[in-house]
Amino acid sequence: MKKDKQKVIGEVLNDERIKELLTLQPPMGEDRALHILTRAYRALRADDFERFLRFYTETGLAINPATPEGGSFLSTLEQHQHASPYIQALKNCGAN
């Protein structure tokens, strides 16, 4: 069985494509800020994530929302082995 889509690697994202993440709506009962940041973290390379955060902070949404487990988005990323550039970008935007 063939895949219907090819994996795209190295695609250049313009600002409009990055801003599309800001329009995401979470499932019922999920925090919108956490949903958007999680999706951006999973979808973007570190340099694109840093660009995304400039637009994100303009929305007024929380930069370090709480997780359902009682931690924070930043503390979740701190458990990921390759997340250091994402963590630094968040800290540069005021996450602590």
Backbone as CSV, one residue per row, in Angstrom:
resi,resn,N_x,N_y,N_z,CA_x,CA_y,CA_z,C_x,C_y,C_z
1,MET,0.846,-1.169,0.000,0.000,0.000,0.000,0.895,1.236,0.000
2,LYS,0.639,2.160,-0.926,1.434,3.374,-1.029,0.828,4.484,-0.200
3,LYS,1.693,5.322,0.300,1.226,6.507,1.011,0.713,7.499,-0.021
4,ASP,-0.324,8.248,0.335,-0.875,9.213,-0.616,-0.169,10.561,-0.552
5,LYS,0.702,10.763,0.435,1.427,12.022,0.553,2.904,11.726,0.764
6,GLN,3.714,12.542,0.157,5.145,12.419,0.350,5.560,13.234,1.566
7,LYS,6.530,12.743,2.282,7.063,13.473,3.428,7.846,14.674,2.914
8,VAL,7.558,15.841,3.465,8.239,17.060,3.050,9.275,17.400,4.111
9,ILE,10.513,17.513,3.676,11.604,17.834,4.589,12.263,19.115,4.102
10,GLY,12.487,20.043,5.025,13.189,21.265,4.668,12.330,22.317,4.006
11,GLU,11.025,22.192,4.104,10.134,23.178,3.507,10.313,24.519,4.210
12,VAL,10.412,25.583,3.415,10.527,26.923,3.972,9.124,27.418,4.289
13,LEU,8.930,27.832,5.528,7.622,28.314,5.954,7.631,29.831,6.014
14,ASN,6.666,30.445,5.337,6.559,31.894,5.442,5.757,32.249,6.690
15,ASP,5.735,33.527,7.024,5.057,33.967,8.244,3.580,33.599,8.253
16,GLU,2.935,33.674,7.114,1.500,33.359,7.062,1.242,31.896,7.413
17,ARG,2.083,31.009,6.929,1.929,29.581,7.265,2.134,29.347,8.756
18,ILE,3.118,30.030,9.313,3.385,29.882,10.746,2.223,30.435,11.559
19,LYS,1.664,31.547,11.133,0.548,32.172,11.856,-0.710,31.304,11.838
20,GLU,-0.823,30.407,10.871,-1.991,29.524,10.811,-2.141,28.700,12.087
21,LEU,-1.049,28.410,12.748,-1.118,27.656,14.004,-1.908,28.413,15.069
22,LEU,-1.938,29.726,14.977,-2.656,30.540,15.961,-4.165,30.402,15.831
23,THR,-4.628,29.838,14.735,-6.071,29.688,14.524,-6.598,28.350,15.032
24,LEU,-5.709,27.496,15.504,-6.128,26.172,15.977,-7.065,26.277,17.172
25,GLN,-8.050,25.417,17.179,-8.981,25.336,18.301,-8.806,23.969,18.961
26,PRO,-8.724,23.951,20.273,-8.508,22.688,20.977,-9.782,21.869,21.080
27,PRO,-9.636,20.594,21.361,-10.815,19.783,21.670,-11.478,20.327,22.938
28,MET,-12.742,20.028,23.097,-13.493,20.494,24.265,-12.769,20.131,25.555
29,GLY,-12.608,21.109,26.417,-12.000,20.884,27.715,-10.489,21.034,27.757
30,GLU,-9.856,21.240,26.613,-8.402,21.397,26.584,-8.052,22.877,26.516
31,ASP,-6.993,23.265,27.202,-6.538,24.647,27.213,-6.040,25.052,25.825
32,ARG,-6.522,26.186,25.323,-6.165,26.624,23.974,-4.673,26.932,23.860
33,ALA,-4.120,27.630,24.848,-2.697,27.975,24.804,-1.834,26.715,24.770
34,LEU,-2.155,25.762,25.615,-1.399,24.510,25.653,-1.519,23.765,24.327
35,HIS,-2.705,23.740,23.765,-2.940,23.055,22.497,-2.101,23.677,21.378
36,ILE,-2.128,24.994,21.279,-1.403,25.682,20.213,0.103,25.500,20.376
37,LEU,0.612,25.692,21.583,2.052,25.542,21.798,2.518,24.112,21.541
38,THR,1.740,23.145,21.963,2.105,21.745,21.735,2.149,21.431,20.251
39,ARG,1.148,21.876,19.527,1.126,21.626,18.078,2.292,22.321,17.381
40,ALA,2.581,23.555,17.790,3.698,24.285,17.188,5.020,23.579,17.483
41,TYR,5.200,23.135,18.705,6.422,22.419,19.096,6.594,21.154,18.255
42,ARG,5.521,20.441,18.048,5.592,19.189,17.283,5.775,19.423,15.785
43,ALA,5.257,20.539,15.281,5.236,20.764,13.838,6.409,21.580,13.301
44,LEU,7.023,22.395,14.145,8.004,23.350,13.643,9.433,22.998,14.045
45,ARG,10.351,23.345,13.163,11.769,23.283,13.520,12.036,24.383,14.542
46,ALA,13.135,24.289,15.245,13.432,25.233,16.329,13.443,26.684,15.858
47,ASP,14.055,26.964,14.712,14.094,28.352,14.240,12.707,28.848,13.848
48,ASP,11.882,27.979,13.289,10.505,28.365,12.963,9.673,28.526,14.235
49,PHE,9.940,27.706,15.247,9.242,27.825,16.528,9.554,29.178,17.166
50,GLU,10.793,29.593,17.075,11.181,30.898,17.611,10.443,32.024,16.880
51,ARG,10.341,31.925,15.567,9.565,32.911,14.795,8.101,32.869,15.197
52,PHE,7.557,31.663,15.373,6.169,31.495,15.781,5.900,32.202,17.111
53,LEU,6.818,32.085,18.052,6.616,32.674,19.374,6.472,34.193,19.323
54,ARG,7.099,34.835,18.356,6.913,36.293,18.213,5.452,36.613,17.942
55,PHE,4.822,35.852,17.078,3.407,36.066,16.761,2.524,35.607,17.919
56,TYR,2.903,34.501,18.525,2.126,33.928,19.624,2.027,34.905,20.791
57,THR,3.139,35.516,21.169,3.126,36.422,22.323,2.239,37.637,22.076
58,GLU,2.035,38.012,20.830,1.153,39.140,20.508,-0.313,38.816,20.776
59,THR,-0.662,37.539,20.865,-2.059,37.153,21.090,-2.483,37.325,22.539
60,GLY,-1.509,37.368,23.444,-1.834,37.475,24.862,-2.099,36.139,25.534
61,LEU,-1.971,35.038,24.795,-2.134,33.713,25.400,-0.943,33.413,26.307
62,ALA,-1.146,32.544,27.269,-0.101,32.196,28.239,1.112,31.595,27.537
63,ILE,2.292,32.052,27.922,3.526,31.544,27.326,3.964,30.223,27.958
64,ASN,3.458,29.924,29.148,3.822,28.681,29.827,2.593,28.097,30.522
65,PRO,1.606,27.659,29.733,0.358,27.172,30.331,0.548,25.888,31.133
66,ALA,-0.370,25.677,32.037,-0.355,24.466,32.863,-0.818,23.269,32.045
67,THR,-0.259,22.117,32.374,-0.677,20.867,31.749,-1.745,20.221,32.618
68,PRO,-2.507,19.285,32.080,-3.514,18.592,32.894,-2.907,17.861,34.099
69,GLU,-1.627,17.511,34.002,-0.955,16.800,35.090,-0.505,17.736,36.204
70,GLY,-0.669,19.048,36.006,-0.292,20.013,37.029,1.070,20.645,36.828
71,GLY,1.777,20.230,35.812,3.071,20.831,35.494,2.873,22.016,34.567
72,SER,3.905,22.351,33.851,3.814,23.433,32.877,4.307,22.932,31.526
73,PHE,3.999,23.693,30.493,4.467,23.342,29.155,5.994,23.279,29.146
74,LEU,6.625,24.258,29.758,8.084,24.294,29.806,8.653,23.080,30.535
75,SER,8.059,22.702,31.651,8.562,21.535,32.394,8.391,20.246,31.591
76,THR,7.371,20.188,30.760,7.191,19.030,29.876,8.320,18.967,28.857
77,LEU,8.640,20.114,28.243,9.714,20.149,27.260,11.064,19.821,27.882
78,GLU,11.251,20.193,29.128,12.525,19.922,29.797,12.794,18.427,29.941
79,GLN,11.786,17.609,29.760,11.949,16.158,29.810,12.326,15.571,28.449
80,HIS,12.297,16.398,27.401,12.591,15.930,26.051,14.069,16.143,25.739
81,GLN,14.695,15.134,25.240,16.134,15.125,25.013,16.618,16.219,24.053
82,HIS,15.874,16.490,22.991,16.341,17.419,21.962,15.589,18.747,21.972
83,ALA,15.011,19.104,23.089,14.159,20.293,23.148,14.887,21.564,23.565
84,SER,16.182,21.521,23.800,16.865,22.693,24.354,16.684,23.976,23.540
85,PRO,16.701,23.963,22.196,16.476,25.231,21.493,15.043,25.755,21.674
86,TYR,14.093,24.850,21.818,12.704,25.246,22.047,12.553,25.834,23.453
87,ILE,13.206,25.208,24.407,13.170,25.687,25.793,13.765,27.084,25.871
88,GLN,14.901,27.284,25.211,15.544,28.597,25.236,14.653,29.650,24.588
89,ALA,14.000,29.305,23.501,13.091,30.247,22.839,11.950,30.637,23.770
90,LEU,11.395,29.667,24.485,10.322,29.957,25.444,10.820,30.849,26.576
91,LYS,12.001,30.550,27.092,12.560,31.364,28.175,12.835,32.786,27.700
92,ASN,13.269,32.930,26.464,13.504,34.261,25.904,12.217,35.072,25.819
93,CYS,11.086,34.378,25.780,9.778,35.045,25.725,9.144,35.190,27.108
94,GLY,9.860,34.797,28.146,9.361,34.995,29.500,8.862,33.770,30.227
95,ALA,8.923,32.606,29.598,8.494,31.384,30.299,9.507,31.062,31.389
96,ASN,8.990,30.617,32.539,9.903,30.234,33.621,9.358,29.051,34.373
